[in-house]
Amino acid sequence: MTKYLIKNGTLVNEGKSMTMDMLLQDGIIQKIDKNITADASMEVIDASGLLVLPGCIDDQVHFREPGLTHKGNIASESRAAVAGGITSFMEMPNTIPNALTQEFLAEKYDIAAANSIANYSFFMGASNDNLEEVLKTDGRNVCGIKVFMGSSTGNMLVDKEKTLEGLFSKVPLLIATHCEDEATVRANLALFHDQYGENIPMSAHPLIRSEEACYLSSSLAVSLAKQYDSRLHVLHISTEKETHLFDNSIPLAEKKITAEACIHHLWFSEEDYLDKNTLIKWNPAVKKASDRAGIWEALLDNRIDVIATDHAPHTLEEKLRKYDHAPSGGPLVQHALLAMLEKVKEGYITVEIMVEKMAHAPAILFRIENRGFLREGFAADIVLVNPALATKVKNEEVLYKCAWTPFNDYSFSSAISKTFVNGNLVFSDGKIQDQGMGQRLTFRV
């Protein structure tokens, strides 16, 4: 394995930015110091003017394998992820077949071991009738249990009160929830069908998947977690109202109830439906500008703990269908870090807090071993960013298998220069370097 010496970069880590050198050897950060002397065994990278960040950890992606690989697969989407500075991901169970048994879950890990250039973990899925299988899950090697308290693929809607009580009372692992009240969504959809038939406008989406639907479900999840002292992580908060369900009075390492914000809910608002239409159709929906502002406020005061993508590719042909038939979700991993760096430039967030929310906090929240920080002895998952080099986004240049992005034609102010995963240089100056594979994440229990 090549030894790399990164010289003169601005390391952003644990609330500080400082000019330091870093030596990568045998897959780990061997040394961080002011002035490390190079020798003939090292490949020296001059990082003058560059930001040196811990690799981002994305706790919610849908890489579509197995069963939906016309949209994306672990090989294609993990390469897009590292091109965007995401070095570790946690993938959801609503593939085909759904990851509802230990056998199907193991098959996904086998696929990733052979194909993922980024580090990986996969959620075990819960349904209304697989509690026994869920309880077999090894928390040392699996990031958590995913519960869809809202519609999903196949047999993954968990809508029985007894099932939810069983999960929250018996599962010792982190429970990650998609929270939308299904009965409310269906009632709202029926009203719009009565009014518009098959021509529901995209502007109706945040009214169908409404604030009420989100709050009913997320407040139920929080109530159950408090009742049974469970570890709960509520994914993709989309309303200002929901942010008040979460606490910022204790350190993240001690929290049992946590929350996530996604790039699209921090970037877009319902005003963008006019231009982007179904390309920004997500569940939960992008809602009002006031909701976006409330999510930002909760992110910055630590009621919301992490930033993720909910990367969920579909083909462009699928996304351009009429409202009822256009699937929800979109590709984001390649530009998530650049989007957040744009918000740094605009003054929404500091680069130090951005790194906390995209690297440190996921590592703490999920109890990931030896990742998420620039520390000696930790895995060398590192991103070099050029803050002075613009990135013009074009659909034809993205690495997603679906070959489009909601950021098409946008110019970001920064560029990803290099990405290391486990000390391997896997992305450099616009090109994937297939040097080494990702590793399975492990967790403290």
N, C-alpha and C positions, 0 to 999 in steps of 0.2 A: 504494500500500500504506500502510495506517495506521501511523503511528509510535506506539508504546506506551512509556510511562514507568511502570515498576513501582517504587513507592516503599515504603520501610520494611519490606520483606519480610526474612525470615531465610533467606539463601542458604545452601544445604547443598551443598558442592562441594569435592572434593579433600581430604577429611578434616577440613574446618572448617565451622562454622556461624557466620555473622556477619550483622548487620543492614546491608544495602546497598541502593542503588538500581540499577536496570538499564534501559537504553534499548535498545529494539528498533527497528531501522530497516532497510528494504530486505532483510528476511528474515534478518538476522544480529543478533547481540548487538553493538551499536555501542559501548556504554560501560557499565562497572561502576564505581561510585564511591559514596562515603559520602553525598553530597548533590548530586544532579543537579537543576539548576533546570529547571522545566517552562516551556514556552512554548505559544503558541496552536496550534502545529502538532501537538501531542502529545495523545494520549488517556491520561490519568493514571489508573492503577489503584492504589488504596491497599491495599497488602498487609500492613498492620500485623496482627500475630498469625498470619500465614500462613507456611508453609514454601514456599520457592521452590527447586524441584529441576530438574536436567536431565531431559528426557523419558526415560522408560525405553526401552531397546532390547531387544526380545524376540527371541531367536535361534532360537526354535522354535515355529511356529504351523502350523495346518492350516486354511486359510480356505475350502477345499472347491471352489474354482472353477479350472477347469471340471469339469463332469461330476457333481458331488455337491451342486449348489446348492440342493436341498431342505433341506440341513442348514445351509448358510451360504454367503455369497459375499464377495468382497473388499470390496464396498461396505458391507454390513451389519457385517461383523466388524471392519473398520478403524475404523468409527465407534464400535463398542463399545470398541475398543482406546484411542482417544483419550479417550473418556469415563472410562477407567480410568488415564489418565496414561502410556500407552504410545504413543510418537510414531514409532517405527520398528519394523518387523517383518521377519523372515526366514521365508519360507514353504516348506513341504516339497513334494517332487515327486510324492507318491502321490495325485494327482488322476486324473481320467479324461478324456483319456488321461494316462498317467504322463508326467512331463517327462523323457523319456529321449532326446529328440533336441533339437538346437538350435532346430529349427522350433517344437516344442511349448513349449519354454522361452520363446522369444520371444513366443509368443501370450499367455502368462501376464503378461509384462511389459506387453504392449499393454493387457490388461484392467485392470491396476493403474494404468497411466497415465491411463486414462479414469475410474476409479472409486474409487481409494484416497485417503482423506483423510489417511492416515498415510504416512510414508516407507516404502519397501519394497525388498526383495531376494528372490530366489527361488533355492533350491538346484537345481543340476542333479542328476538322479537317475542312479544306477548300477544296472545289472542284470548278469546273468551274461554278456551278449553285446553290450554297447554301449561298450566301452572306447574305440574310435576316436572316437565321438561325445563322450564325456566329455573326451577330450584336446583337443577344439576349444574348450572353455569358456574364456572371457576372465575371468581373475581380477580385472581392473580393475572389471568391472561385475557380477560374480556372486559371491555370498558364499562359496560352496564347493560341494563334492560330497557328496551324501547317500548313505550306504550302509546298507541295512537288513540287518543280520546277524541277522535274526529276521523273522517273518512280516509281510507287508505286502500292500497292494493290488496286484493284477495281477502283472506280471513283475518285481517289485522285490526279491524275496528273493535276496540274494547269498550263496550257500552253497557255492560251488566254491572250493577252496583255490587253484587256479591263477588264478582271477579275482581273488581278494583280493590275491594276490601281485602281479598285474599292476597293480592299482589303487594299492597302497601303494608300489610301486617306480617307477611312471611318472607319477603325478599330482602336479604341483607345488603344487596348491591345497590349502586346508584340506579334510580329509575328516571329515565328521561322521557318527557311527555310532549306530544303534540296536542295542544289544547284548543279545541273548538267544539262547542256543543252541537252534536249532530242533529238533534231534533229542531233546534233553532235555525240551523243552516237550511235544512230541508223545507221548513215552513216559509222562510224568506224566499227561497228559490221558487217555490210554488206560486207565491204572489207575483214575482216577476215574470214567470211563465204565463200567468193569467193576463198580464198587461202587455207583454211583448211577443209571446209565442216563442218562435225559434230565433228571434232577433234581439235578444237581450244585449243591451250595450255594455261595453267593458266597464263603464263608470258605475255600473250596478254591483260590481264585484265586492267592494268594501261594505256595501249595504247587505248583500247576501251573506257574506262571511263577516258578520258585523262585530262591533265592539261587544255587544251583549253576548254573542256566541262565544267569543274568546274569554270574556270575564267569567261567565258561568262555569266554563270548563276549568280554567286555570285556578279559580278560587276553590273549586272542588278538590283539585289535586293538592293545593296547599293545605286545605283542611284535613284531607286524609293523611298527608305527610306529618302534620302536627299531631294528629290523633295517634298515629302508630310510630312516631319518632323515626320516620323513614328518611333516606337520602333521596331528595327530589331535585331534579334539574329541569326547569321549564324552558323549552326551546322556543326560539324565534318570537319573542314578545313583539306584538304589533300595535298595542294601544297604550296610551298614557295611563288609562285607568288601571291596567294590570300592574304597572310598575309599583303601585302602592301596596301590593301584596308582599313585597320583598324587603328585607332588613339590611341595613348597612351599619349596624351598631357593633358587629363582631367581626374579627378577622376571617378572611375567606377560608383558611384552613380549618376553622371551627364551625363554619356554616354547614347546616344540613339541608337547607332549602336555598337553591341558587337559580339564576336565570341567565339567558343568553339573548343577545341582540344580533341580528343578521345585517349584512352589508346593505341589502336592498331596502330594509326598513330604516336604515340610517341615511340612505342616499335619495330614494325616490319618495314622492307623495302622490296622492290621487290626481293631482294636476298633470302628472306625467302620462296618465292613460291616454290623453288626447293624442300624444305623439307616439308613444310606445305600444299602445293597445295591448294585445294579449302577450306580447313579448315580456311584459312585467306582471303577468298573472301568476301570483304565488298564493299558496295557502300556508298560513293566514295571509290575508290580503294586505297590500300596501294601502294605507289609510290616509287620514288627514295630515296636513303639515303640522298641526298641533300635536298629533300623536308622534310624529317623527321628532319634534322638539322635546316631547316628554321622554321619549326613549333616550335621546342624547343626555338629557338631564340625569336620568336614572343611571346611565352608564358611567357618567363622570362622578356621581356621588356614591357609587358602589352598591346601589340596589341591584343593578345588572352587572354581572361579573365577567362575562367573556363576549368576544366578537367572533362570529362564525359566518359561514356562507350559505348553508343549506343548498349547496351546489346540486342541481337536479336537471341534467340536460334532457331535452327532447329535440327531435328533428325540427327544422324550420317549417317543413310542410305541416307537421302536427301543430305547431304553435300558431300558425296563421289561419287555423280554422275559426269558425264562428265561436262565440263565447262558450256555449254549452259543450262544445266538442274540443276546444283547445285545452290541453292538459296544463296543470299548474306546475311551475318550477322553471328554473333557468340556470345556465352555466355561469359560474362566478369565480372559481378558484384561481384562474390565471391573472385576475385583475383585482382581487380583494385587497391585497396589501397596497397596491398602487392607489386604489380608491381611498383607503384610509390615510395614506400619505398626502393625498390631495386635501383631505380634511385637516391634516396637520398644517399644511400651507395656508389654508383658509382660516385657521385659528380656532377651529372647533375643539381640538384636542392636542395635547403635546405629544411629541414622538415617544417620550418616556412612558406616558400612560397608554399610548397605542400599543407599545411593545408589551406592557403589562397585560393588556386585555387580549392580545392575540398569541402570546407565548407563555408568559409566566402564569397567568391565572388559569388557563386550561390545564397546565401541568399540576398546579396546586389542587384545583377542584377535583380532577380525576385521579389524583395521587399517582401520576406517571413517574416512573423511576428514571432519574438521571437525564431528564430532558427539559427543555423550556427555558433554560438560563445559559448565559455565557459564564461558566464556572470550570475551573480546572477539575478534570476527572469526569466531566459530563460528556455525553455524546456530542460529537462535532456536527450538529445540525445548525447551519449558519447561512445567513443571507447577506450579500453585499449589495447595497443600493446606491445608485448614482442619483443624487437629488438634483443634479443640474442637467440631466439628459432626459428630454421628453420622450414619451412613448405614445405614438399615434396608433390607435387601435383600429384594426380592419378585420372584418369577418374572415377573409381569405387567409389571414395569417395566424389565426388562433389554433391551438393544439387540441381543442376539444373535438371529439369525433362528430359532434352535431354541427360543427363548422359555423357557429354564429355566437354573438355575445350581445347582451343589452347595452354594452358600452361601445358598440360599433360607431366609428367616426369620432370618438372622443379622444382628446389629447391629454394624457396625464403628464404632470410636470416632472415625474421621476421615472427611473428605469431600473429593473432588476438586472444587476451586473453578473452576479455569480450565486449559485446555491450549492451548498455542501450538505450531503446526507450521510451521517456516520463517517465523516471524514472523506467521503468520495465527492469529487467535483462532478455534479450531475447536470448542471446547467451553467453555461458560460457564454456571455456576449451574444445572446439570442439563439443559442443552439443547445439542444439536449446532448449531454455526454453520457452514454450508457455505460457508466463505470460503477459497478456494484449495485446491489438491490437494497430496498428498504428492509427494515426489521420489524418484527411483531412487537408492539408496545407491551410493556409489563407494568403492573400497578401494585402499589402497597395496599395490603389488606389488613 
